[in-house]
Amino acid sequence: MSQRIANRLEKLRHLLAEKEIDAILISQPENRYYLSGFWGSAGSLLISQKDAILATDFRYIEQAKIQAPDFSIFRITGEVGEWFPKLIADLTLGKLGFEAGHITFELYRKLTSALSEKQSPLKLIPQEGLVESLRIIKEAEEIELIARAAAIGDKAFEHIESVIRPGMTEKQAAWEIEKFLREHDSQSASFDVIVAAGANAALPHHHPSDQPIREGESIVMDFGARVAGYTSDLTRTICLGSPDDKFKKAYDIVLGAQLAAIAIIKDGMTGKEADSLARTVIKEAGYDEYFGHGLGHGVGLQTHEAPRLSYLSSDVLKSNMVFSIEPGIYLPGWGGVRIEDLVVLEGGKVRVISQARKVAK
Amino acid sequence: MSQRIANRLEKLRHLLAEKEIDAILISQPENRYYLSGFWGSAGSLLISQKDAILATDFRYIEQAKIQAPDFSIFRITGEVGEWFPKLIADLTLGKLGFEAGHITFELYRKLTSALSEKQSPLKLIPQEGLVESLRIIKEAEEIELIARAAAIGDKAFEHIESVIRPGMTEKQAAWEIEKFLREHDSQSASFDVIVAAGANAALPHHHPSDQPIREGESIVMDFGARVAGYTSDLTRTICLGSPDDKFKKAYDIVLGAQLAAIAIIKDGMTGKEADSLARTVIKEAGYDEYFGHGLGHGVGLQTHEAPRLSYLSSDVLKSNMVFSIEPGIYLPGWGGVRIEDLVVLEGGKVRVISQARKVAK
């Protein structure tokens, strides 16, 4: 058994014992991959203190054998009402956990009715964020993969900065970035590339349009790479030609808030405390109501995962967590500024992973 | 109000009345888009006989106003336990439907506990496939968009056929296809492009590898384009150099099964009946156990949607449904053959939308 998978399963089994459940059913794709190495798009793991089973269908049996050699493979046929009772038939389980944040209400009903039909005494116990609580702390190898993804993102920014011109559309710029990522060892763009210029930059999640980019506008570019499943996330805001005072002011406030957060965030802070640091800088500058999203989010196999850095978050920041720090100011009708870096908590404080340049205006 | 959105809402409201629910909460992304025009990645619609509300957060408020002018916009702040009671406070609703196949068990619990905390008499009623039952029948404009996506896919196949060479890796070929799609007016590849050569072609959902493609192997290529949200889906299997008899035999059986299905499938058949036609051809040829997936699936805003054509499906095929017909044979260790076209049911029978060539071997 691979040491990496063995360690993860051991940690999960400790959690199962703590939660007093006999086994857990895992189908959230990144959790499934994290625990088994299986990359297919459909399948469930059933993990107990002694079993590690991967249930998947015809399409993925061969792949499952190769990617998840530490798991025994169960072939799914028919509807869940048929295969689920077969999967658990020979295991002596009293309480089976399931991923409440992933399993739909409909699937939950199918599982429970399959059990009651077979008069099974098995109880389904909802679990929230069990595997996520392992994934939130990154292993050295995971940090290395995220750093490789971030380095590709840095180069992509350097590339787009060198080729972007007035008259190029948002879509064209976004495609330039994506092509660069893909042609420089990124498996994919880790999410749809955002290029938002002028008034569009006031929309934090704008979808690139056919609008030509003009001189003097704020241009928000937000994108990430993916290496061996691990993602990166980077935002830079630039301006072609000479930025006006409005841009300079907004830019420097956001940059100041970001640098302050990077300098001050440390081990043991809550996500809410981290967020409020940057938020205070923006508030003091009079832009409070224009920073409507959280300060950041964890990054790993998913581009958005735990921890959350926001005014709602009680997540406690700890060593080897990787997350983004991305304050922004959005002025409807005018545009916006967002600056985002990827960081890791090490030795009690923040180390910045992404290296793309950001120059005070 | 746009006529298209008005028509769809009217149909949905008929269904609400039929199901005896006062309103429905819609958050499945394609359903949300279909009913509102809103393309953002987060938000919920609340639709009653008189209300049409789009609830979304800060990031998408501006976009929501533009894309969903027929909806009133409700700004989400805080956790669901806070905003959900506010959203429904002024509506007089007794029974609220929700998408049981989309809402997670965890969210369901949060919604119900928010209601009980406020001592609300509102009841949550699980609904399955309500909006999907509208989306399954395509409007003329939707068929036109799917046909445009399919035409881009056809051209991409023509392109890859002209440039693919022995020694090119699966990944390189997949990227050639994706670049072509994206540079010819496809918003994205509608799913990760599959290029699977040699033994990899025995894995129906193989992820392209660095393995070089060799002469004489079967090469399965499966990909789709996306136009204004609507997807296409096309599979062709080719062989560089001279195919051997094993390839020719498998290829012609699959092609025969596919052509038979196209000729015979008609209005009123079930998904199971349609599937069994092609399956019989493959079975008679002695390859029964090597065709492990269903014959096809609906295509629209999602690449996989209703109806299903499989031995498990009781879906009844009707006019203006668009779906794939894609039998395959997969021989572990050797390779595979799959041939897939996109079709629409018109005037009682199948019209083939995709036009990429497929030559008997």
Interface residues (C-beta under 8 A of the other chain):
Chain A: W39 G40 S41 D57 F58 R59 Y60 E62 Q63 G78 E79 F98 A100 G101 H102 I103 T104 F105 E106 L107 Y108 R109 P126 E128 W175 E178 K179 R182 E183 S188 D192 A202 L203 P204 H205 H206 H207 G292 H293 L312 P332
Chain B: W39 G40 S41 D57 F58 R59 Y60 E62 Q63 G78 E79 F98 A100 G101 H102 I103 T104 F105 E106 L107 Y108 R109 P126 E128 W175 E178 K179 R182 E183 S188 D192 A202 L203 P204 H205 H206 H207 G292 H293 L312 P332
